[in-house]
Amino acid sequence: MNLTFFYAALAFYLFSAAGYLLFFARPEKAKVAGLSLGLAGGGFILQLVYFVLRWSEGGRIPVTNFFEAINALGFGIVIVFLVMELKYKIPTLGSFMLPLVIVLMAPAALMSGTIEELKPILKSGWLAIHTSFAVLGDAAFAFACIVSIMYLLQERQLKHKHLGAIFHRLPPLDIMDTITYRAQTIGWPLFTLGMITGSIWANSAWGTYWSWDVKETWSLIVWLIYLVQLHLRTLGWRGRKMAYLSLVGFVFVLISFFIVSRAGVGKHSF
């Protein structure tokens, strides 16, 4: 039953992405952007129902295999996008963010959606708390990365004085720089809480707060990268340098999420 809502949510996101891309190509079609936002919101509601049903059917938060994990990450990105879109009202964000959601979630449609038995060691209330913080942190970093790509595209247009179609569709550089920073200030505390709750859970399950598990090590690297970025911001770093650092940070997030977790090594593999 839960998979029906997953496929429906994916369809809504697909139509939303198509609408946002049409709006990017034809910005005079403002109503298309509004419709696309509504479709993204509808997809969010459908995916929320999927999430609740799967949690109820499986008896635990659905984030413990690859199918569920990429669903959760896509869901987190949609949450961050909707919050930021409602705050800043920049429809162009959807032209970049919804295609990312499709790229992340579409492979799940080809995977088995069977609910797997949870390992006894993972049966803990900390599972939902730890993974929720970690996934939302990753989602905020993904959002910051996409806005950084938008920033670099706009900056390139200005640098080469190609003030064409893309230039007029993207927000001003200072706005995108601010949004990237805001997303990181949301993502880093959430990711930090994910690491803290994970350490508490590890101590109760394995008797140690930190074991230098491969995933733990990569998470620490990600945490340090974004900490450095936030610190450099206080020293006056802005613009292109910070955009590139945002891209570097998210590359490490992707490695941690898609490669380290799939390597079958350590406690965090799925």
Accessible surface in RSA format (square Angstrom, percent):
REM  Atomic radii and reference values for relative SASA: ProtOr
REM  Chains: A
REM  Algorithm: Lee & Richards
REM  Probe-radius: 1.40
REM  Slices: 20
REM RES _ NUM      All-atoms   Total-Side   Main-Chain    Non-polar    All polar
REM                ABS   REL    ABS   REL    ABS   REL    ABS   REL    ABS   REL
RES MET A   1   146.84  76.0 105.55  69.9  41.29  98.3  86.45  73.5  60.39  80.0
RES ASN A   2     6.63   4.6   6.63   6.4   0.00   0.0   0.00   0.0   6.63   6.4
RES LEU A   3    52.46  29.2  52.46  37.5   0.00   0.0  52.46  36.8   0.00   0.0
RES THR A   4    86.62  61.6  80.62  81.7   6.01  14.3  56.79  76.3  29.83  45.1
RES PHE A   5    47.60  23.8  47.50  29.4   0.10   0.2  47.60  28.9   0.00   0.0
RES PHE A   6     0.00   0.0   0.00   0.0   0.00   0.0   0.00   0.0   0.00   0.0
RES TYR A   7    98.01  45.8  92.27  52.5   5.74  14.9  71.26  53.6  26.75  33.0
RES ALA A   8    32.12  29.5  24.51  37.8   7.62  17.3  31.48  44.3   0.64   1.7
RES ALA A   9     0.00   0.0   0.00   0.0   0.00   0.0   0.00   0.0   0.00   0.0
RES LEU A  10    23.15  12.9  23.12  16.5   0.03   0.1  23.12  16.2   0.03   0.1
RES ALA A  11    40.24  37.0  36.32  56.0   3.93   8.9  39.82  56.1   0.42   1.1
RES PHE A  12    73.38  36.7  73.25  45.4   0.13   0.3  73.38  44.5   0.00   0.0
RES TYR A  13     0.00   0.0   0.00   0.0   0.00   0.0   0.00   0.0   0.00   0.0
RES LEU A  14    97.64  54.4  97.51  69.8   0.12   0.3  97.51  68.5   0.12   0.3
RES PHE A  15   129.83  65.0 126.03  78.1   3.80   9.9 126.10  76.5   3.73  10.7
RES SER A  16     0.00   0.0   0.00   0.0   0.00   0.0   0.00   0.0   0.00   0.0
RES ALA A  17     5.86   5.4   5.86   9.0   0.00   0.0   5.86   8.2   0.00   0.0
RES ALA A  18    57.24  52.6  45.83  70.7  11.42  26.0  51.09  72.0   6.15  16.3
RES GLY A  19    11.87  14.6   0.00   N/A  11.87  14.6  11.39  31.3   0.48   1.1
RES TYR A  20     1.02   0.5   1.02   0.6   0.00   0.0   0.09   0.1   0.93   1.1
RES LEU A  21    90.71  50.5  85.21  61.0   5.50  13.8  85.64  60.1   5.08  13.7
RES LEU A  22    80.81  45.0  75.26  53.8   5.55  14.0  79.84  56.1   0.97   2.6
RES PHE A  23    22.98  11.5  22.98  14.2   0.00   0.0  22.98  13.9   0.00   0.0
RES PHE A  24    39.70  19.9  38.85  24.1   0.85   2.2  39.70  24.1   0.00   0.0
RES ALA A  25    59.92  55.1  43.43  67.0  16.49  37.5  50.40  71.0   9.52  25.2
RES ARG A  26   113.81  47.8 113.61  57.9   0.20   0.5  31.07  42.5  82.74  50.1
RES PRO A  27    54.07  39.4  42.97  39.2  11.10  40.3  43.28  35.7  10.79  67.1
RES GLU A  28   116.45  66.9  81.77  61.9  34.69  82.6  72.65 140.5  43.80  35.8
RES LYS A  29    75.51  36.8  68.45  42.0   7.07  16.8  27.39  24.6  48.13  51.3
RES ALA A  30    68.49  63.0  59.61  92.0   8.88  20.2  60.08  84.6   8.40  22.3
RES LYS A  31   186.92  91.2 174.15 106.9  12.77  30.4 124.21 111.8  62.71  66.8
RES VAL A  32    30.81  20.3  29.45  26.7   1.37   3.3  30.79  26.8   0.03   0.1
RES ALA A  33     6.50   6.0   4.91   7.6   1.59   3.6   5.32   7.5   1.18   3.1
RES GLY A  34    46.49  57.3   0.00   N/A  46.49  57.3  35.26  96.8  11.23  25.2
RES LEU A  35   117.76  65.6 109.43  78.3   8.33  20.9 115.64  81.2   2.12   5.7
RES SER A  36     0.84   0.7   0.84   1.1   0.00   0.0   0.00   0.0   0.84   1.2
RES LEU A  37    48.01  26.7  46.37  33.2   1.64   4.1  46.37  32.6   1.64   4.4
RES GLY A  38    47.41  58.5   0.00   N/A  47.41  58.5  37.43 102.7   9.98  22.4
RES LEU A  39    40.55  22.6  39.01  27.9   1.54   3.9  39.77  27.9   0.78   2.1
RES ALA A  40     0.02   0.0   0.02   0.0   0.00   0.0   0.02   0.0   0.00   0.0
RES GLY A  41    19.84  24.5   0.00   N/A  19.84  24.5  19.48  53.5   0.36   0.8
RES GLY A  42    18.17  22.4   0.00   N/A  18.17  22.4  15.93  43.7   2.25   5.0
RES GLY A  43     0.00   0.0   0.00   N/A   0.00   0.0   0.00   0.0   0.00   0.0
RES PHE A  44    51.45  25.7  51.45  31.9   0.00   0.0  51.45  31.2   0.00   0.0
RES ILE A  45   104.27  59.3 104.27  77.7   0.00   0.0 104.27  75.1   0.00   0.0
RES LEU A  46    36.04  20.1  36.04  25.8   0.00   0.0  36.04  25.3   0.00   0.0
RES GLN A  47     0.74   0.4   0.74   0.5   0.00   0.0   0.27   0.6   0.47   0.4
RES LEU A  48    73.12  40.7  73.12  52.3   0.00   0.0  73.12  51.3   0.00   0.0
RES VAL A  49    48.79  32.1  46.82  42.4   1.98   4.8  48.79  42.4   0.00   0.0
RES TYR A  50     1.75   0.8   1.75   1.0   0.00   0.0   1.53   1.1   0.22   0.3
RES PHE A  51    29.20  14.6  29.20  18.1   0.00   0.0  29.20  17.7   0.00   0.0
RES VAL A  52    84.62  55.7  82.94  75.1   1.68   4.1  84.07  73.1   0.55   1.5
RES LEU A  53    50.41  28.1  50.41  36.1   0.00   0.0  50.41  35.4   0.00   0.0
RES ARG A  54     1.95   0.8   1.09   0.6   0.87   2.1   0.65   0.9   1.30   0.8
RES TRP A  55    98.48  39.5  98.06  47.5   0.41   1.0  81.74  43.6  16.73  27.1
RES SER A  56    87.17  73.7  56.10  74.9  31.07  71.6  28.62  61.0  58.55  82.0
RES GLU A  57    90.09  51.7  51.51  39.0  38.57  91.8  42.43  82.1  47.65  38.9
RES GLY A  58    25.98  32.0   0.00   N/A  25.98  32.0   4.50  12.3  21.48  48.1
RES GLY A  59    64.62  79.7   0.00   N/A  64.62  79.7  33.22  91.2  31.40  70.3
RES ARG A  60    19.78   8.3  15.26   7.8   4.52  10.8  16.55  22.6   3.23   2.0
RES ILE A  61     5.12   2.9   3.54   2.6   1.58   3.8   3.54   2.5   1.58   4.3
RES PRO A  62     1.12   0.8   0.22   0.2   0.90   3.3   0.22   0.2   0.90   5.6
RES VAL A  63    14.52   9.6   5.82   5.3   8.71  21.0   5.82   5.1   8.71  23.6
RES THR A  64    31.80  22.6  10.30  10.4  21.50  51.2  12.26  16.5  19.54  29.5
RES ASN A  65    14.29   9.9  14.29  13.8   0.00   0.0  12.07  29.1   2.22   2.1
RES PHE A  66    27.70  13.9  25.73  15.9   1.96   5.1  25.73  15.6   1.96   5.6
RES PHE A  67     7.05   3.5   5.17   3.2   1.87   4.9   5.17   3.1   1.87   5.4
RES GLU A  68     0.21   0.1   0.00   0.0   0.21   0.5   0.00   0.0   0.21   0.2
RES ALA A  69     5.00   4.6   4.48   6.9   0.53   1.2   5.00   7.0   0.00   0.0
RES ILE A  70     1.81   1.0   1.81   1.4   0.00   0.0   1.81   1.3   0.00   0.0
RES ASN A  71     2.46   1.7   2.21   2.1   0.25   0.6   2.45   5.9   0.01   0.0
RES ALA A  72     6.90   6.3   3.59   5.5   3.30   7.5   4.98   7.0   1.91   5.1
RES LEU A  73     1.41   0.8   1.41   1.0   0.00   0.0   1.41   1.0   0.00   0.0
RES GLY A  74     0.00   0.0   0.00   N/A   0.00   0.0   0.00   0.0   0.00   0.0
RES PHE A  75    19.28   9.6  19.28  11.9   0.00   0.0  19.28  11.7   0.00   0.0
RES GLY A  76     1.23   1.5   0.00   N/A   1.23   1.5   1.23   3.4   0.00   0.0
RES ILE A  77     0.00   0.0   0.00   0.0   0.00   0.0   0.00   0.0   0.00   0.0
RES VAL A  78     0.27   0.2   0.17   0.1   0.11   0.3   0.27   0.2   0.00   0.0
RES ILE A  79    51.39  29.2  50.17  37.4   1.22   2.9  51.28  36.9   0.11   0.3
RES VAL A  80    10.92   7.2   9.05   8.2   1.87   4.5  10.92   9.5   0.00   0.0
RES PHE A  81     0.72   0.4   0.72   0.4   0.00   0.0   0.72   0.4   0.00   0.0
RES LEU A  82    24.73  13.8  24.73  17.7   0.00   0.0  24.73  17.4   0.00   0.0
RES VAL A  83    83.93  55.2  79.58  72.0   4.36  10.5  81.89  71.1   2.05   5.6
RES MET A  84     3.87   2.0   3.87   2.6   0.00   0.0   1.56   1.3   2.31   3.1
RES GLU A  85     9.86   5.7   9.26   7.0   0.59   1.4   0.56   1.1   9.30   7.6
RES LEU A  86   111.93  62.3 103.89  74.3   8.04  20.2 104.91  73.7   7.01  18.9
RES LYS A  87   136.45  66.6 105.99  65.0  30.46  72.5  62.41  56.2  74.04  78.9
RES TYR A  88    52.02  24.3  31.82  18.1  20.20  52.6  33.32  25.0  18.70  23.1
RES LYS A  89   150.68  73.5 133.00  81.6  17.68  42.1 105.10  94.6  45.58  48.5
RES ILE A  90    24.01  13.7  22.95  17.1   1.06   2.6  24.01  17.3   0.00   0.0
RES PRO A  91    45.55  33.2  45.44  41.4   0.10   0.4  45.55  37.6   0.00   0.0
RES THR A  92     9.94   7.1   9.94  10.1   0.00   0.0   0.00   0.0   9.94  15.0
RES LEU A  93     0.11   0.1   0.11   0.1   0.00   0.0   0.11   0.1   0.00   0.0
RES GLY A  94     0.00   0.0   0.00   N/A   0.00   0.0   0.00   0.0   0.00   0.0
RES SER A  95     6.20   5.2   1.05   1.4   5.15  11.9   1.05   2.2   5.15   7.2
RES PHE A  96    42.82  21.4  35.37  21.9   7.45  19.4  38.45  23.3   4.37  12.5
RES MET A  97     0.14   0.1   0.14   0.1   0.00   0.0   0.14   0.1   0.00   0.0
RES LEU A  98     0.69   0.4   0.69   0.5   0.00   0.0   0.69   0.5   0.00   0.0
RES PRO A  99    34.38  25.1  31.38  28.6   3.00  10.9  34.03  28.1   0.35   2.2
RES LEU A 100    29.91  16.7  25.66  18.4   4.25  10.7  29.04  20.4   0.87   2.3
RES VAL A 101     0.63   0.4   0.63   0.6   0.00   0.0   0.63   0.5   0.00   0.0
RES ILE A 102    27.61  15.7  27.61  20.6   0.00   0.0  27.61  19.9   0.00   0.0
RES VAL A 103   104.70  68.9  93.48  84.6  11.21  27.0  99.04  86.1   5.66  15.3
RES LEU A 104    15.21   8.5  11.55   8.3   3.66   9.2  13.71   9.6   1.50   4.0
RES MET A 105     0.00   0.0   0.00   0.0   0.00   0.0   0.00   0.0   0.00   0.0
RES ALA A 106    37.92  34.9  35.26  54.4   2.66   6.1  35.52  50.0   2.41   6.4
RES PRO A 107    59.02  43.0  54.00  49.2   5.02  18.3  57.91  47.8   1.11   6.9
RES ALA A 108     0.01   0.0   0.00   0.0   0.01   0.0   0.00   0.0   0.01   0.0
RES ALA A 109    33.43  30.7  18.21  28.1  15.22  34.6  18.21  25.6  15.22  40.3
RES LEU A 110   165.00  91.9 127.65  91.3  37.35  93.9 133.31  93.6  31.70  85.3
RES MET A 111    60.67  31.4  44.77  29.6  15.90  37.9  45.84  39.0  14.83  19.7
RES SER A 112    85.03  71.8  57.25  76.4  27.77  64.0  56.45 120.2  28.58  40.0
RES GLY A 113    11.30  13.9   0.00   N/A  11.30  13.9   0.91   2.5  10.39  23.3
RES THR A 114    93.71  66.6  81.60  82.7  12.11  28.9  63.88  85.8  29.82  45.1
RES ILE A 115    54.05  30.8  32.44  24.2  21.62  52.1  32.44  23.4  21.62  58.7
RES GLU A 116    99.83  57.3  92.07  69.7   7.76  18.5  33.30  64.4  66.53  54.3
RES GLU A 117   147.38  84.6 116.21  87.9  31.16  74.2  64.21 124.2  83.17  67.9
RES LEU A 118    15.70   8.7  10.07   7.2   5.62  14.1  11.84   8.3   3.86  10.4
RES LYS A 119   122.61  59.8 118.51  72.7   4.10   9.8  80.87  72.8  41.74  44.5
RES PRO A 120   111.51  81.3  99.71  90.9  11.80  42.9 100.02  82.6  11.49  71.4
RES ILE A 121    74.24  42.2  63.55  47.3  10.69  25.8  68.91  49.6   5.33  14.5
RES LEU A 122    31.64  17.6  31.64  22.6   0.00   0.0  31.64  22.2   0.00   0.0
RES LYS A 123   123.85  60.4  93.79  57.5  30.07  71.6  59.82  53.8  64.03  68.2
RES SER A 124    40.46  34.2  17.85  23.8  22.61  52.1  21.69  46.2  18.77  26.3
RES GLY A 125    61.41  75.7   0.00   N/A  61.41  75.7  44.28 121.5  17.13  38.4
RES TRP A 126    78.66  31.6  77.73  37.6   0.92   2.2  58.54  31.2  20.12  32.6
RES LEU A 127    10.03   5.6  10.03   7.2   0.00   0.0  10.03   7.0   0.00   0.0
RES ALA A 128    22.72  20.9  21.73  33.5   0.99   2.2  21.98  31.0   0.73   1.9
RES ILE A 129    78.29  44.6  72.98  54.4   5.31  12.8  78.18  56.3   0.11   0.3
RES HIS A 130    26.47  14.5  26.47  18.4   0.00   0.0  17.86  18.4   8.61  10.0
RES THR A 131    21.18  15.1  20.50  20.8   0.69   1.6  21.18  28.5   0.00   0.0
RES SER A 132    44.66  37.7  38.56  51.5   6.11  14.1  29.76  63.4  14.91  20.9
RES PHE A 133    55.59  27.8  55.59  34.4   0.00   0.0  55.59  33.7   0.00   0.0
RES ALA A 134    23.52  21.6  23.52  36.3   0.00   0.0  23.52  33.1   0.00   0.0
RES VAL A 135    20.57  13.5  20.53  18.6   0.03   0.1  20.57  17.9   0.00   0.0
RES LEU A 136    51.16  28.5  51.16  36.6   0.00   0.0  51.16  35.9   0.00   0.0
RES GLY A 137     0.00   0.0   0.00   N/A   0.00   0.0   0.00   0.0   0.00   0.0
RES ASP A 138    13.09   9.2  13.09  13.0   0.00   0.0   0.00   0.0  13.09  13.1
RES ALA A 139     0.00   0.0   0.00   0.0   0.00   0.0   0.00   0.0   0.00   0.0
RES ALA A 140     0.00   0.0   0.00   0.0   0.00   0.0   0.00   0.0   0.00   0.0
RES PHE A 141     0.00   0.0   0.00   0.0   0.00   0.0   0.00   0.0   0.00   0.0
RES ALA A 142     0.00   0.0   0.00   0.0   0.00   0.0   0.00   0.0   0.00   0.0
RES PHE A 143     0.00   0.0   0.00   0.0   0.00   0.0   0.00   0.0   0.00   0.0
RES ALA A 144     0.00   0.0   0.00   0.0   0.00   0.0   0.00   0.0   0.00   0.0
RES CYS A 145    10.66   8.1  10.66  11.9   0.00   0.0   0.02   0.0  10.65  11.5
RES ILE A 146    20.07  11.4  20.07  15.0   0.00   0.0  20.07  14.5   0.00   0.0
RES VAL A 147     0.00   0.0   0.00   0.0   0.00   0.0   0.00   0.0   0.00   0.0
RES SER A 148     0.31   0.3   0.10   0.1   0.22   0.5   0.22   0.5   0.10   0.1
RES ILE A 149    65.91  37.5  65.41  48.7   0.50   1.2  65.73  47.3   0.18   0.5
RES MET A 150     0.00   0.0   0.00   0.0   0.00   0.0   0.00   0.0   0.00   0.0
RES TYR A 151    18.70   8.7  18.70  10.6   0.00   0.0   3.37   2.5  15.34  18.9
RES LEU A 152    28.17  15.7  24.25  17.3   3.93   9.9  24.73  17.4   3.44   9.3
RES LEU A 153    63.52  35.4  62.42  44.7   1.10   2.8  63.29  44.4   0.24   0.6
RES GLN A 154     4.44   2.5   4.44   3.2   0.00   0.0   0.59   1.3   3.85   2.9
RES GLU A 155    34.79  20.0  34.36  26.0   0.43   1.0   9.96  19.3  24.83  20.3
RES ARG A 156   145.30  61.0 144.26  73.5   1.04   2.5  35.56  48.6 109.74  66.5
RES GLN A 157    28.48  15.9  28.00  20.5   0.49   1.2   0.49   1.0  28.00  21.2
RES LEU A 158    71.14  39.6  59.61  42.6  11.53  29.0  59.91  42.1  11.23  30.2
RES LYS A 159   128.13  62.5  99.71  61.2  28.42  67.7  72.05  64.9  56.08  59.7
RES HIS A 160    83.14  45.4  65.52  45.5  17.61  45.1  45.74  47.1  37.40  43.5
RES LYS A 161   168.57  82.2 148.56  91.2  20.01  47.6 104.20  93.8  64.36  68.6
RES HIS A 162   118.03  64.5 111.44  77.5   6.58  16.8  74.48  76.8  43.54  50.7
RES LEU A 163    92.39  51.5  71.22  51.0  21.17  53.2  72.44  50.9  19.95  53.7
RES GLY A 164    35.64  44.0   0.00   N/A  35.64  44.0  35.04  96.2   0.60   1.4
RES ALA A 165    59.52  54.7  44.97  69.4  14.55  33.1  50.04  70.5   9.48  25.1
RES ILE A 166    63.79  36.3  62.66  46.7   1.13   2.7  62.66  45.1   1.13   3.1
RES PHE A 167    48.01  24.0  45.37  28.1   2.64   6.9  45.37  27.5   2.64   7.6
RES HIS A 168   130.97  71.6  96.69  67.2  34.28  87.7  69.53  71.7  61.44  71.5
RES ARG A 169    50.09  21.0  38.42  19.6  11.67  27.8   9.56  13.1  40.53  24.6
RES LEU A 170    11.50   6.4   0.00   0.0  11.50  28.9   0.71   0.5  10.79  29.0
RES PRO A 171    11.31   8.2   3.63   3.3   7.68  27.9  10.79   8.9   0.51   3.2
RES PRO A 172    83.53  60.9  74.42  67.8   9.11  33.1  83.29  68.8   0.24   1.5
RES LEU A 173    40.58  22.6  36.41  26.0   4.17  10.5  36.47  25.6   4.11  11.1
RES ASP A 174    95.80  67.1  87.04  86.6   8.76  20.7  46.88 110.3  48.92  48.8
RES ILE A 175    63.38  36.1  63.31  47.2   0.06   0.2  63.38  45.6   0.00   0.0
RES MET A 176     0.03   0.0   0.03   0.0   0.00   0.0   0.03   0.0   0.00   0.0
RES ASP A 177    16.84  11.8  15.18  15.1   1.66   3.9   5.33  12.6  11.51  11.5
RES THR A 178    47.21  33.6  47.21  47.9   0.00   0.0  24.32  32.7  22.90  34.6
RES ILE A 179     0.16   0.1   0.16   0.1   0.00   0.0   0.16   0.1   0.00   0.0
RES THR A 180    10.08   7.2  10.08  10.2   0.00   0.0   8.73  11.7   1.35   2.0
RES TYR A 181    56.52  26.4  55.57  31.6   0.95   2.5  19.51  14.7  37.01  45.6
RES ARG A 182   108.61  45.6 108.53  55.3   0.08   0.2  19.50  26.7  89.11  54.0
RES ALA A 183     0.00   0.0   0.00   0.0   0.00   0.0   0.00   0.0   0.00   0.0
RES GLN A 184     4.50   2.5   4.50   3.3   0.00   0.0   0.05   0.1   4.45   3.4
RES THR A 185    44.54  31.7  33.38  33.8  11.15  26.6  27.39  36.8  17.15  25.9
RES ILE A 186    69.79  39.7  63.92  47.6   5.87  14.1  68.94  49.6   0.85   2.3
RES GLY A 187     0.00   0.0   0.00   N/A   0.00   0.0   0.00   0.0   0.00   0.0
RES TRP A 188    49.17  19.7  49.17  23.8   0.00   0.0  49.17  26.2   0.00   0.0
RES PRO A 189    56.10  40.9  53.72  49.0   2.38   8.6  55.57  45.9   0.52   3.3
RES LEU A 190    37.85  21.1  37.83  27.1   0.02   0.0  37.83  26.6   0.02   0.0
RES PHE A 191    13.92   7.0  13.50   8.4   0.42   1.1  13.50   8.2   0.42   1.2
RES THR A 192    25.73  18.3  25.73  26.1   0.00   0.0  25.73  34.6   0.00   0.0
RES LEU A 193    74.61  41.6  74.61  53.4   0.00   0.0  74.61  52.4   0.00   0.0
RES GLY A 194     0.79   1.0   0.00   N/A   0.79   1.0   0.79   2.2   0.00   0.0
RES MET A 195    32.23  16.7  24.79  16.4   7.44  17.7  29.73  25.3   2.51   3.3
RES ILE A 196    86.89  49.4  83.57  62.3   3.32   8.0  86.80  62.5   0.09   0.2
RES THR A 197    12.45   8.9  12.45  12.6   0.00   0.0  12.45  16.7   0.00   0.0
RES GLY A 198    14.19  17.5   0.00   N/A  14.19  17.5   9.89  27.1   4.30   9.6
RES SER A 199    24.02  20.3  21.36  28.5   2.66   6.1  13.37  28.5  10.65  14.9
RES ILE A 200    67.57  38.5  67.21  50.1   0.36   0.9  67.21  48.4   0.36   1.0
RES TRP A 201    18.11   7.3  18.11   8.8   0.00   0.0  17.10   9.1   1.01   1.6
RES ALA A 202     7.88   7.2   7.33  11.3   0.54   1.2   7.43  10.5   0.45   1.2
RES ASN A 203    49.38  34.1  43.36  41.9   6.02  14.5   0.00   0.0  49.38  47.7
RES SER A 204    81.32  68.7  41.22  55.0  40.10  92.4  45.40  96.7  35.93  50.3
RES ALA A 205    30.69  28.2   3.50   5.4  27.19  61.9  10.68  15.0  20.01  53.0
RES TRP A 206    95.45  38.3  63.36  30.7  32.09  75.4  54.07  28.8  41.38  67.1
RES GLY A 207    61.88  76.3   0.00   N/A  61.88  76.3  29.79  81.7  32.09  71.9
RES THR A 208    51.55  36.7  47.22  47.9   4.33  10.3  35.37  47.5  16.18  24.5
RES TYR A 209   126.72  59.2 123.84  70.5   2.87   7.5  86.05  64.7  40.67  50.1
RES TRP A 210    72.18  29.0  56.13  27.2  16.05  37.7  55.93  29.8  16.24  26.4
RES SER A 211    48.12  40.7  20.09  26.8  28.04  64.6  26.85  57.2  21.27  29.8
RES TRP A 212   162.63  65.3 143.63  69.5  19.00  44.6 118.63  63.3  44.00  71.4
RES ASP A 213    13.64   9.6   3.30   3.3  10.34  24.5  10.97  25.8   2.67   2.7
RES VAL A 214    59.82  39.4  55.97  50.7   3.84   9.3  59.02  51.3   0.80   2.2
RES LYS A 215    33.45  16.3  33.43  20.5   0.02   0.1  25.59  23.0   7.85   8.4
RES GLU A 216    18.90  10.9  16.32  12.3   2.58   6.1  11.69  22.6   7.21   5.9
RES THR A 217    43.17  30.7  43.14  43.7   0.04   0.1  38.72  52.0   4.46   6.7
RES TRP A 218    59.58  23.9  59.58  28.8   0.00   0.0  41.46  22.1  18.12  29.4
RES SER A 219    16.37  13.8  16.16  21.6   0.21   0.5   6.55  14.0   9.82  13.8
RES LEU A 220    42.84  23.9  42.84  30.6   0.00   0.0  42.84  30.1   0.00   0.0
RES ILE A 221    59.11  33.6  58.22  43.4   0.89   2.1  59.01  42.5   0.11   0.3
RES VAL A 222     1.50   1.0   1.50   1.4   0.00   0.0   1.50   1.3   0.00   0.0
RES TRP A 223    55.01  22.1  55.01  26.6   0.00   0.0  53.74  28.7   1.27   2.1
RES LEU A 224    79.96  44.5  79.91  57.2   0.05   0.1  79.96  56.2   0.00   0.0
RES ILE A 225    32.90  18.7  28.78  21.4   4.12   9.9  32.34  23.3   0.56   1.5
RES TYR A 226     0.15   0.1   0.12   0.1   0.04   0.1   0.09   0.1   0.07   0.1
RES LEU A 227    62.46  34.8  62.46  44.7   0.00   0.0  62.46  43.9   0.00   0.0
RES VAL A 228    77.17  50.8  75.44  68.3   1.73   4.2  77.17  67.1   0.00   0.0
RES GLN A 229     0.97   0.5   0.89   0.6   0.08   0.2   0.89   1.9   0.08   0.1
RES LEU A 230    27.42  15.3  24.98  17.9   2.45   6.2  25.46  17.9   1.96   5.3
RES HIS A 231   102.35  55.9  97.97  68.1   4.38  11.2  67.50  69.6  34.85  40.6
RES LEU A 232    28.87  16.1  28.87  20.7   0.00   0.0  28.87  20.3   0.00   0.0
RES ARG A 233    26.53  11.1  24.23  12.4   2.30   5.5   6.61   9.0  19.93  12.1
RES THR A 234   104.14  74.1  65.53  66.4  38.60  92.0  70.30  94.4  33.84  51.2
RES LEU A 235   114.09  63.5  80.75  57.8  33.34  83.8  86.77  60.9  27.32  73.5
RES GLY A 236    48.92  60.3   0.00   N/A  48.92  60.3  27.98  76.8  20.94  46.9
RES TRP A 237    85.08  34.1  83.27  40.3   1.81   4.3  66.15  35.3  18.93  30.7
RES ARG A 238   116.88  49.1 106.75  54.4  10.13  24.1  43.42  59.3  73.46  44.5
RES GLY A 239    11.64  14.4   0.00   N/A  11.64  14.4  10.82  29.7   0.83   1.9
RES ARG A 240   103.46  43.4  98.57  50.2   4.89  11.6  13.32  18.2  90.14  54.6
RES LYS A 241   111.12  54.2 106.01  65.0   5.11  12.2  71.14  64.0  39.98  42.6
RES MET A 242     7.72   4.0   7.35   4.9   0.37   0.9   7.35   6.2   0.37   0.5
RES ALA A 243     4.68   4.3   2.53   3.9   2.15   4.9   4.02   5.7   0.66   1.8
RES TYR A 244   116.31  54.3 115.79  65.9   0.51   1.3  76.54  57.5  39.76  49.0
RES LEU A 245    48.03  26.8  48.00  34.3   0.03   0.1  48.01  33.7   0.02   0.1
RES SER A 246     0.00   0.0   0.00   0.0   0.00   0.0   0.00   0.0   0.00   0.0
RES LEU A 247    41.82  23.3  40.87  29.2   0.95   2.4  41.07  28.8   0.75   2.0
RES VAL A 248    70.77  46.6  69.42  62.8   1.35   3.3  70.77  61.5   0.00   0.0
RES GLY A 249     0.00   0.0   0.00   N/A   0.00   0.0   0.00   0.0   0.00   0.0
RES PHE A 250    11.03   5.5  11.03   6.8   0.00   0.0  11.03   6.7   0.00   0.0
RES VAL A 251    77.13  50.8  77.12  69.8   0.01   0.0  77.13  67.0   0.00   0.0
RES PHE A 252    57.02  28.5  57.02  35.3   0.00   0.0  57.02  34.6   0.00   0.0
RES VAL A 253     3.68   2.4   2.59   2.3   1.10   2.6   3.43   3.0   0.26   0.7
RES LEU A 254    61.77  34.4  61.19  43.8   0.58   1.5  61.22  43.0   0.55   1.5
RES ILE A 255    46.06  26.2  45.36  33.8   0.70   1.7  46.06  33.2   0.00   0.0
RES SER A 256     7.27   6.1   7.27   9.7   0.00   0.0   3.82   8.1   3.45   4.8
RES PHE A 257    12.68   6.3  12.65   7.8   0.04   0.1  12.68   7.7   0.00   0.0
RES PHE A 258    54.95  27.5  45.64  28.3   9.31  24.2  45.64  27.7   9.31  26.6
RES ILE A 259   109.86  62.5 105.97  78.9   3.88   9.4 108.50  78.1   1.35   3.7
RES VAL A 260    10.16   6.7   7.19   6.5   2.97   7.2   9.08   7.9   1.08   2.9
RES SER A 261     1.74   1.5   1.02   1.4   0.72   1.7   0.72   1.5   1.02   1.4
RES ARG A 262   124.17  52.1  98.43  50.2  25.75  61.3  17.01  23.3 107.16  64.9
RES ALA A 263    61.77  56.8  27.95  43.1  33.82  76.9  38.88  54.8  22.89  60.6
RES GLY A 264    57.67  71.1   0.00   N/A  57.67  71.1  25.55  70.1  32.13  72.0
RES VAL A 265    82.48  54.3  77.29  70.0   5.18  12.5  80.22  69.7   2.25   6.1
RES GLY A 266    44.49  54.9   0.00   N/A  44.49  54.9  20.44  56.1  24.05  53.9
RES LYS A 267    68.28  33.3  43.78  26.9  24.50  58.3  40.92  36.8  27.36  29.1
RES HIS A 268    60.06  32.8  49.90  34.7  10.16  26.0  39.91  41.1  20.15  23.4
RES SER A 269    33.17  28.0  17.10  22.8  16.07  37.0   2.86   6.1  30.31  42.5
RES PHE A 270    61.04  30.5  23.77  14.7  37.28  97.0  53.87  32.7   7.18  20.5
END  Absolute sums over single chains surface
CHAIN  1 A    12367.0      10334.3       2032.7       9117.2       3249.8
END  Absolute sums over all chains
TOTAL         12367.0      10334.3       2032.7       9117.2       3249.8
